[in-house]
């Protein structure tokens, strides 16, 4: 909803009244905010394709732009606009990696591109001020502000069949109170050091009333984005996922009341970590370490909190006895196609 202020004849409007001078400390904070926006916004672009509008971050001066996989969808050609510019540049898809919801496109004309500077997630602290920059609802060069609310969240991202995006689990996400609206996806979450520390990707949904839950947004960590984008630039695709893997395909198993009771092993990789530890087809996984598993997504989320090489305890039941027993498994790395 747009709200327009209208001045009446003979009345003083806000435009006629000089802005009050801020106290010294507040003035310094305001100046810092405007300076950060001025410095970083040229690195944030608007990406348009037939399926909608999203945002992206300039990755290098060769024309590469990193964004979300769900922003590019099924498209292979895009229109890109730099911040505060009406000029449209043509771009094509380099590679999309839906498992991490990251993609790279490349503009044909890289003239004037300003590459972003990426920060390290390990340096982030809860309470730090951050800004989300992007094109929410097609309003390019928009900025919202908030704080880092939490770190290391594992968040399930629902599937988007219309754009060919499968559901996935985002790992180590940054929770922020900076509002993230449709179109912000693929943009920049920025700290006051002018570093891109994350990629705004989704907002939490209020299950009770529907719609986005205010102040609950999630961003993919900047170092994950930078690592995957660099692989795509160097190799044309992702060559190392960096994600932990059991080496199985699992399905949710329900009881007679249709309540989920665990993740059933449907297809273990014969050479994968789970199979080597003794997991078999038909086993029911009910716990990872101390975390109960009721669904296949629960299992995916539990594994996503780990790194390749981590050792976990997997509690399973196996017909016909259904007696639970625990296996020790060293996680592998999720292969990339």
C-alpha positions as MATLAB code, in Angstrom:
seq = 'XXXXXXXXXXXXXXXXXXXXXXXXXXXXXXXXXXXXXXXXXXXXXXXXXXXXXXXXXXXXXXXXXXXXXXXXXXXXXXXXXXXXXXXXXXXXXXXXXXXXXXXXXXXXXXXXXXXXXXXXXXXXXXXXXXXXXXXXXXXXXXXXXXXXXXXXXXXXXXXXXXXXXXXXXXXXXXXXXXXXXXXXXXXXXXXXXXXXXXXXXXXXXXXXXXXXXXXXXXXXXXXXXXXXXXXXXXXXXXXXXXXXXXXXXXXXXXXXXXXXXXXXXXXXXXXXXXXXXXXXXXXXXXXXXXXXXXXXXXXXXXXXXXXXXXXXXXXXXXXXXXXXXXXXXXXXXXXXX';
ca = [
       0.000    0.000    0.000;
       1.308    3.449   -0.943;
       0.558    6.405    1.279;
       0.752    9.865   -0.274;
       0.932   13.036    1.847;
      -0.948   15.969    0.313;
      -0.534   19.610    1.389;
      -3.629   21.823    1.708;
      -3.715   25.427    0.556;
      -2.545   27.737    3.332;
      -1.133   24.856    5.372;
       2.483   24.076    6.177;
       3.606   20.725    4.791;
       6.463   18.537    5.915;
       8.363   19.635    2.811;
       8.216   23.277    3.974;
       9.592   22.535    7.424;
      13.353   22.090    7.819;
      14.349   18.754    9.316;
      15.335   19.124   12.981;
      19.040   18.882   13.675;
      19.992   15.610   15.325;
      22.175   15.368   18.435;
      25.832   14.601   17.729;
      25.755   10.842   18.339;
      22.510   10.324   16.400;
      23.804   12.462   13.554;
      26.945   10.328   13.363;
      24.904    7.104   13.232;
      22.670    8.516   10.514;
      25.697    9.626    8.525;
      27.215    6.151    8.822;
      24.002    4.505    7.607;
      23.720    6.749    4.560;
      27.412    6.241    3.796;
      27.060    2.420    3.899;
      24.060    2.567    1.574;
      25.877    4.885   -0.807;
      28.935    2.620   -0.902;
      27.216   -0.775   -1.229;
      24.060   -0.118   -3.242;
      25.967    0.132   -6.571;
      26.860   -3.556   -6.086;
      23.191   -4.626   -5.835;
      21.161   -5.147   -9.015;
      17.618   -5.919  -10.066;
      17.095   -9.142  -12.057;
      14.009   -9.585  -14.229;
      12.810  -12.682  -16.046;
       9.388  -13.789  -17.302;
       8.640  -15.447  -13.944;
       9.214  -12.358  -11.824;
      11.699   -9.917  -10.348;
      14.462  -10.477   -7.821;
      17.814   -9.118   -6.768;
      21.461   -9.970   -7.265;
      24.943   -8.976   -6.101;
      27.809   -8.071   -8.423;
      30.466  -10.738   -7.884;
      33.309   -9.527  -10.081;
      34.119   -7.043  -12.822;
      33.767   -9.703  -15.522;
      29.983   -9.480  -15.380;
      29.186  -12.294  -12.939;
      26.253  -11.695  -10.615;
      25.284  -14.058   -7.798;
      21.664  -14.525   -6.784;
      19.209  -17.159   -5.548;
      18.394  -20.202   -7.669;
      14.710  -19.497   -7.096;
      15.176  -16.007   -8.567;
      16.406  -17.419  -11.884;
      13.904  -20.309  -11.829;
      13.755  -22.064  -15.199;
      14.907  -19.006  -17.129;
      18.230  -18.770  -18.970;
      18.024  -15.144  -20.123;
      17.533  -12.081  -17.920;
      17.355   -8.314  -17.841;
      19.561   -6.610  -15.260;
      19.408   -3.061  -13.965;
      22.065   -1.479  -11.800;
      21.041    0.579   -8.785;
      19.388    3.890   -9.657;
      19.741    3.250  -13.382;
      17.099    2.890  -16.067;
      19.471    1.130  -18.457;
      18.674   -2.537  -19.041;
      21.525   -5.024  -19.597;
      21.081   -8.486  -21.019;
      22.365  -11.460  -19.039;
      22.452  -15.245  -19.367;
      22.543  -18.089  -16.853;
      25.928  -19.551  -15.957;
      24.755  -22.194  -13.462;
      22.018  -22.759  -10.907;
      22.501  -24.877   -7.767;
      19.065  -25.348   -6.135;
      20.335  -27.510   -3.227;
      21.862  -24.321   -1.747;
      19.511  -21.920   -3.592;
      22.448  -20.153   -5.251;
      22.912  -19.243   -8.925;
      25.241  -17.143  -11.056;
      24.296  -15.168  -14.162;
      26.528  -13.044  -16.379;
      25.758   -9.710  -18.028;
      27.010   -9.191  -21.560;
      28.291   -5.698  -20.828;
      30.175   -5.458  -17.492;
      30.989   -1.757  -17.891;
      30.647    0.114  -14.618;
      29.956   -2.926  -12.456;
      31.075   -2.507   -8.834;
      31.944   -5.888   -7.241;
      30.749   -6.364   -3.663;
      33.073   -7.139   -0.792;
      32.087  -10.279    1.116;
      32.531  -10.719    4.869;
      33.012  -13.830    6.983;
      30.093  -15.342    8.865;
      32.445  -16.310   11.709;
      32.916  -12.605   12.447;
      29.178  -11.963   12.865;
      27.684  -11.450   16.304;
      24.054  -11.522   17.418;
      22.881   -7.939   17.822;
      24.975   -6.491   15.005;
      23.208   -3.954   12.788;
      22.602   -5.150    9.224;
      20.800   -3.821    6.162;
      18.930   -5.763    3.486;
      19.363   -4.240    0.029;
      17.466   -5.319   -3.060;
      14.333   -4.840   -5.139;
      11.360   -5.899   -2.988;
       8.132   -5.951   -4.997;
      10.095   -4.508   -7.925;
      11.046   -1.347   -6.006;
      14.707   -1.329   -7.002;
      17.430    0.037   -4.711;
      15.342   -0.430   -1.552;
      16.983   -0.712    1.872;
      15.664   -2.083    5.158;
      17.494   -2.223    8.467;
      17.581   -4.578   11.437;
      19.916   -6.713   13.496;
      21.397  -10.187   13.382;
      18.853  -12.073   15.483;
      20.492  -15.515   15.503;
      23.202  -17.498   13.744;
      23.482  -21.064   12.483;
      19.785  -21.663   11.839;
      18.803  -24.694    9.771;
      15.722  -23.696    7.778;
      13.518  -25.757    5.473;
      12.757  -24.003    2.195;
       9.541  -25.212    0.555;
       9.519  -26.418   -3.054;
       8.562  -24.099   -5.903;
       7.319  -26.485   -8.621;
       6.282  -23.624  -10.907;
       9.913  -22.547  -11.204;
      11.328  -26.061  -11.075;
      12.863  -25.562   -7.615;
      12.795  -28.600   -5.286;
      12.451  -28.169   -1.553;
      15.741  -27.992    0.306;
      17.228  -27.308    3.720;
      19.325  -24.172    4.054;
      22.220  -24.598    6.480;
      23.883  -22.163    8.867;
      21.510  -19.350    7.910;
      21.553  -15.896    9.443;
      18.291  -14.906   11.090;
      17.652  -11.176   10.843;
      14.984   -8.678   11.813;
      15.682   -6.639    8.662;
      12.439   -7.026    6.671;
      12.767   -9.400    3.705;
       9.974   -9.027    1.166;
       9.287  -10.704   -2.195;
      11.971   -9.455   -4.578;
      14.605   -9.056   -1.844;
      15.736  -12.605   -2.604;
      19.242  -12.757   -4.039;
      20.189   -9.321   -2.748;
      22.638   -8.302   -0.058;
      22.601   -8.456    3.725;
      25.239   -5.881    4.642;
      27.037   -4.934    7.865;
      28.259   -1.466    8.763;
      31.742   -2.418    7.542;
      30.244   -2.410    4.031;
      30.590   -6.169    3.670;
      27.998   -8.547    2.204;
      27.568  -11.009    5.057;
      24.565  -12.836    3.674;
      22.058  -13.269    0.855;
      18.440  -12.598    1.920;
      16.503  -15.649    0.792;
      13.233  -16.203    2.620;
      10.951  -14.941    5.336;
       9.322  -17.111    7.971;
       5.626  -17.825    7.472;
       3.153  -17.276   10.283;
       1.397  -20.643   10.302;
      -1.497  -19.282   12.339;
      -2.606  -16.433   10.090;
      -0.582  -17.011    6.936;
       1.760  -14.550    5.280;
       5.247  -13.521    6.284;
       6.048  -13.306    9.990;
       7.348   -9.785   10.721;
      10.991   -9.555   11.715;
      11.827  -13.184   10.886;
      13.960  -13.372    7.774;
      16.772  -15.707    6.810;
      19.889  -15.164    4.738;
      22.400  -17.634    3.316;
      25.819  -16.879    4.869;
      28.052  -14.728    2.692;
      30.985  -17.130    2.830;
      28.838  -20.013    1.526;
      27.553  -17.758   -1.266;
      31.064  -16.584   -2.123;
      32.488  -20.123   -2.129;
      29.785  -21.540   -4.401;
      29.846  -18.533   -6.735;
      33.621  -18.778   -7.102;
      33.323  -22.472   -7.986;
      30.748  -21.623  -10.642;
      32.940  -18.845  -12.065;
      36.027  -21.090  -12.092;
      34.455  -24.358  -13.282;
      31.075  -23.464  -14.753;
      29.383  -25.477  -12.016;
      29.641  -26.461   -8.350;
      32.303  -29.143   -7.892;
      32.307  -29.449   -4.071;
      29.021  -29.159   -2.197;
      30.510  -28.776    1.279;
      27.364  -30.421    2.656;
      27.339  -33.509    4.875;
      25.641  -36.627    3.530;
      24.514  -40.044    4.758;
      24.379  -41.429    1.238;
      20.750  -42.525    1.357;
      17.359  -41.605   -0.064;
      14.769  -41.421    2.705;
      10.978  -41.181    2.808;
       8.636  -40.249    5.624;
       6.964  -43.290    7.237;
       3.585  -42.956    8.960;
       1.646  -45.185   11.354;
      -1.940  -46.376   11.013;
      -3.178  -42.994   12.195;
      -1.094  -41.348    9.453;
       1.243  -39.790   11.991;
       4.924  -39.595   10.978;
       7.115  -41.998   12.933;
      10.500  -41.777   11.221;
      12.535  -41.612    8.025;
      12.508  -44.872    6.088;
      15.606  -45.868    4.131;
      14.499  -46.353    0.527;
      17.755  -46.430   -1.408;
      21.156  -46.419    0.291;
      24.237  -45.795   -1.850;
      26.166  -49.106   -1.572;
      29.399  -47.146   -1.214;
      27.963  -44.415    1.001;
      28.624  -43.752    4.702;
      25.307  -45.215    5.919;
      25.619  -48.460    3.954;
      29.211  -48.927    5.104;
      27.995  -48.618    8.698;
      25.321  -51.293    8.169;
      22.182  -49.299    7.242;
      19.854  -51.305    5.000;
      16.761  -50.760    2.858;
      13.681  -50.768    5.104;
      15.464  -49.470    8.205;
      13.566  -46.744   10.047;
      15.700  -43.840   11.287;
      14.210  -42.399   14.465;
      17.041  -40.305   15.900;
      20.282  -38.504   14.972;
      22.440  -38.050   18.055;
      19.907  -36.666   20.562;
      17.555  -35.214   17.935;
      14.320  -37.157   17.265;
      13.508  -37.855   13.612;
       9.865  -38.065   12.586;
      10.079  -37.180    8.888;
      12.535  -37.320    6.005;
      12.854  -33.538    6.321;
      13.764  -33.934   10.011;
      16.587  -36.221    8.920;
      17.734  -33.790    6.236;
      17.721  -30.923    8.727;
      19.654  -32.896   11.340;
      22.357  -33.888    8.858;
      22.557  -30.315    7.502;
      23.804  -29.074   10.883;
      26.979  -31.142   10.425;
      30.060  -30.993    8.213;
      31.508  -33.777    6.032;
      33.732  -35.925    8.250;
      31.635  -35.397   11.389;
      30.767  -38.532   13.357;
      27.110  -39.005   14.317;
      25.014  -41.594   16.142;
      22.101  -42.897   14.074;
      19.324  -44.709   15.938;
      17.292  -47.089   13.778;
      14.738  -49.842   14.051;
      14.657  -52.826   11.710;
      11.835  -55.276   11.040;
      10.803  -57.702   12.298;
      11.993  -56.958   15.847;
      11.696  -53.147   15.649;
      14.104  -52.895   18.563;
      16.065  -49.641   18.345;
      19.819  -49.823   18.043;
      22.471  -47.210   17.360;
      25.090  -47.051   14.615;
      28.120  -44.759   14.521;
      28.585  -43.127   11.110;
      31.204  -40.789    9.657;
      29.384  -38.427    7.312;
      30.500  -38.047    3.712;
      30.099  -35.100    1.360;
      26.956  -34.661   -0.706;
      27.911  -35.341   -4.339;
      27.112  -32.781   -7.007;
      25.613  -33.759  -10.340;
];
